[in-house]
Amino acid sequence: MMKYEQKIREIIGGTIETDIPIETYDANGDLRSIGMNSITFISMVVAIEDAFSIRFPDEKLILEEAGTIAVIHQIVEDSILKKQAFE
C-alpha cells in the first residue's frame, strides 16, 4: 500500500456512495465507474486538501486528470514534498 493511500481511500469512501468496498478497489481503477462525478470530485479534493494541508495543482482539478487512487496519491505525495521543501 502506498504511504497515504489508506487516508485517501477513507476520504473517497466518505465522498461517494457505492456498494463497492473502497478498501479493496483497484488503485488504478477509474473512480467514475464507482460513482465519482465532478461534484463529488471537488468535494473529495477539498477534503484531501484539508486532511493533508496541501493545495491540488490547478491543472489536476478535473476528474479526467486525477481519476484514480494512484494518481491522487501521487498528487498528494508530490504536494507534500513541495510543501516540505519550502518549510
N, C-alpha and C positions, 0 to 999 in steps of 0.2 A: 504494500500500500504506500502511496505517495505521502509525503510529510504532512500536508494539510488536507488530505483527501477526506478524512472522517468528518471534520468540521464542515467542509464544503458539502458533503453528502447530507449532513444534518440540515443545513440551510436550504438546500434544494428540496429535501423532503418536507420541510415546513412551508415551502413556497408553492409547490404544485400538489394537486390531488391526483394520486394514481394508485392503482391496485398492485403495481409492480414494486416490490421492495427496493427502495433506493440503495440499500446497503449492498445489494448483490448486482445492481445494474451495471452493465459494461461501461467502464470509464471512457471508452471511445464511442459509445452509442449516442446517437442524436437525441438530445433531450426533447426535441419536438415530438418524437414518437411516443413519449410518455406524458404528454400534456403541456409542455413548456410552450408559451406563446410570448408575444412581445411585451404584454403587460406583466406576466409573471416573471419574465426575464429581468425587467427593470427592477421589480421588487427584490429579486434574488441578488442583483448587482448591489443595490443599496444595503441589503443585509450583509453581504460579503464585505463591502467597504467598511461598514461599521464594525463587524466582527474582527477584521484584521487591521483596522486603522490604515487603510490604503485607499487609493483612487484608481479606478479602472481607467486605462488609457482610452481616450475618446474614440480611437479607431476600433476598439473592441466593444463598444457599446451597442452592438447589434447582434441579434441572436445567431445570424449566419457566421459571424466571426468568433463566437465563443459558445458554441452549441453543444459541447461535450464536457464531461467532468475533467478529462485530461487537459483540455485547452484552458478551462477555467483555473485548474490547479497551476498551470504554467504561468498564467497571468498573475495569480496571487503570489506565487513564488518570485517572479521577476519584480513585481511591485514592492514586495518586502525587501528584497535585496537592494533595490534602488533607494528605498527609504533609509535603510541601514547605512548605505554609503554616504548619505548626506547628514547623518547624525554625528 
